[in-house]
Amino acid sequence: MPDATPGAARTTAFAGLALAAALALTVGTAPAAQASGYTYGQMVDYPLVFPVVGRVTYSDTFYASRYNGDHHAQDLMGPKMLPVVAAASGRIEYVNWSSNPNDLRPDKCCSLTLRHDDGWRTYYIHLNNDTPGTDDGKGWGIAPGIRPGVHVQAGELIGWV
């Protein structure tokens, strides 16, 4: 497995963002992405802050076959409670698939969707839902104050692995 030690903002050829743009095109809500001319699955050069602070590992499983189709994500693995930060500046669009800031759907914990200022999206799925030091599923892996509509800066804490 390759090792990914995060640093400052990096330019990354990131097919996952191409997926995000394709989804935005599908629902017709991302004018910046629509104007870009990218096609689904196209590799793009897009500056991002590495989204985990600390040492993580990963394997390249983007487009790998899964039981329900292809895998359209890059999974980063690390010890619980490593900080997860915004890969770009933008607005929190969904918390646990809810866009309602008054209903964060704790029963669906723990995921976020960040809509970047330029219209791209990043998805943060499988954030830690355990109370620190346990595997109880009773925690809250999303940082305080993070809810739909909140604007965050690239590198700002949004949750935990």
C-alpha positions as CSV (number, residue, x, y, z in Angstrom):
1,M,0.0,0.0,0.0
2,P,1.4,3.4,-0.8
3,D,2.0,5.8,2.0
4,A,0.4,9.3,1.9
5,T,1.9,11.8,4.3
6,P,-0.1,15.0,4.1
7,G,1.5,18.4,3.7
8,A,0.4,21.7,2.4
9,A,-1.9,22.1,-0.6
10,R,-0.9,19.8,-3.5
11,T,-1.9,19.5,-7.0
12,T,-3.4,16.1,-7.6
13,A,-4.7,14.2,-10.6
14,F,-7.8,13.2,-8.9
15,A,-10.4,11.1,-10.7
16,G,-12.7,11.4,-7.7
17,L,-13.3,15.0,-8.4
18,A,-14.2,14.2,-12.0
19,L,-16.9,12.0,-10.5
20,A,-18.1,14.9,-8.3
21,A,-18.3,17.1,-11.3
22,A,-20.2,14.4,-13.3
23,L,-22.7,14.1,-10.4
24,A,-23.1,17.9,-10.3
25,L,-23.8,17.9,-14.1
26,T,-26.4,15.1,-13.6
27,V,-28.4,17.2,-11.1
28,G,-27.7,20.5,-12.9
29,T,-26.5,22.4,-9.9
30,A,-22.9,23.3,-10.6
31,P,-22.5,26.0,-13.2
32,A,-18.8,26.2,-12.7
33,A,-18.4,22.5,-13.4
34,Q,-20.7,22.6,-16.4
35,A,-18.6,25.4,-17.9
36,S,-15.4,23.4,-17.4
37,G,-16.1,20.9,-20.2
38,Y,-14.8,17.8,-18.2
39,T,-16.3,14.4,-18.9
40,Y,-17.1,11.7,-16.4
41,G,-14.0,9.8,-15.4
42,Q,-11.5,12.2,-17.0
43,M,-8.4,12.8,-15.0
44,V,-7.9,16.4,-14.1
45,D,-5.2,18.5,-12.4
46,Y,-7.0,20.1,-9.4
47,P,-5.3,21.7,-6.4
48,L,-6.4,20.2,-3.0
49,V,-5.4,20.2,0.6
50,F,-4.7,16.6,1.6
51,P,-7.9,15.9,3.7
52,V,-6.3,14.0,6.6
53,V,-3.8,15.4,9.1
54,G,-1.4,12.6,10.0
55,R,0.0,9.5,8.5
56,V,-2.5,7.4,6.4
57,T,-2.3,4.6,3.9
58,Y,-4.4,3.9,0.9
59,S,-4.6,1.5,-2.1
60,D,-5.7,2.7,-5.5
61,T,-9.2,1.2,-5.7
62,F,-10.9,3.9,-7.8
63,Y,-13.0,2.1,-10.4
64,A,-12.3,-1.2,-8.8
65,S,-15.2,-3.7,-9.2
66,R,-17.5,-4.1,-6.2
67,Y,-20.6,-6.2,-5.6
68,N,-22.8,-3.3,-6.6
69,G,-20.7,-1.8,-9.3
70,D,-17.5,0.2,-9.6
71,H,-16.0,1.9,-6.6
72,H,-16.0,5.7,-7.2
73,A,-13.9,6.9,-4.2
74,Q,-10.4,6.8,-2.8
75,D,-10.4,5.3,0.8
76,L,-7.8,6.7,3.2
77,M,-7.0,4.5,6.2
78,G,-5.5,5.8,9.4
79,P,-5.8,5.5,13.2
80,K,-9.1,6.7,14.7
81,M,-9.3,10.4,15.6
82,L,-6.9,11.7,13.0
83,P,-8.3,15.2,12.0
84,V,-10.1,15.4,8.7
85,V,-9.9,18.8,7.0
86,A,-11.6,20.5,4.1
87,A,-9.8,19.7,0.8
88,A,-10.9,23.1,-0.5
89,S,-12.8,26.2,0.6
90,G,-16.5,25.9,0.2
91,R,-19.9,25.4,1.8
92,I,-21.0,22.3,3.7
93,E,-23.9,21.0,1.5
94,Y,-24.9,17.8,3.4
95,V,-24.3,16.3,6.8
96,N,-25.4,12.7,6.9
97,W,-27.2,13.2,3.6
98,S,-29.3,16.0,5.1
99,S,-29.3,19.6,3.9
100,N,-31.3,20.8,6.9
101,P,-29.0,22.4,9.5
102,N,-31.6,21.6,12.2
103,D,-31.8,17.9,11.3
104,L,-28.3,16.4,11.1
105,R,-29.7,12.8,11.0
106,P,-27.4,11.3,13.7
107,D,-28.8,7.9,12.9
108,K,-27.0,8.2,9.5
109,C,-23.6,9.3,11.0
110,C,-21.0,10.1,9.7
111,S,-20.6,11.8,6.3
112,L,-20.3,15.2,4.8
113,T,-20.5,16.7,1.3
114,L,-18.5,19.9,0.7
115,R,-19.4,22.1,-2.3
116,H,-16.2,23.9,-3.3
117,D,-16.4,27.6,-4.1
118,D,-15.9,26.8,-7.8
119,G,-18.7,24.2,-7.9
120,W,-16.8,21.0,-7.5
121,R,-17.7,18.6,-4.6
122,T,-15.8,16.4,-2.3
123,Y,-17.5,13.6,-0.2
124,Y,-16.3,12.6,3.2
125,I,-17.8,9.2,4.0
126,H,-17.2,6.7,6.9
127,L,-16.0,9.4,9.3
128,N,-15.5,8.0,12.9
129,N,-18.8,7.3,14.7
130,D,-17.3,5.9,17.9
131,T,-16.8,7.4,21.3
132,P,-13.0,8.0,21.6
133,G,-11.3,4.8,22.7
134,T,-14.2,2.5,21.8
135,D,-15.9,0.8,18.9
136,D,-19.4,1.6,20.2
137,G,-20.9,3.5,17.2
138,K,-22.2,6.1,19.6
139,G,-19.9,9.0,18.8
140,W,-20.1,12.0,16.5
141,G,-17.3,12.2,13.9
142,I,-18.2,15.6,12.7
143,A,-16.5,18.7,14.1
144,P,-18.5,21.2,16.2
145,G,-20.2,23.9,14.2
146,I,-20.1,21.9,10.9
147,R,-23.6,21.8,9.5
148,P,-25.2,22.5,6.1
149,G,-24.7,26.1,4.9
150,V,-21.5,26.7,6.9
151,H,-18.6,28.0,4.8
152,V,-15.2,26.4,5.6
153,Q,-11.7,27.3,4.5
154,A,-9.3,24.8,2.8
155,G,-7.5,23.0,5.7
156,E,-10.2,23.7,8.3
157,L,-11.2,20.9,10.7
158,I,-14.5,19.2,9.6
159,G,-14.3,15.8,11.3
160,W,-12.2,12.8,12.3
161,V,-11.1,9.4,10.9
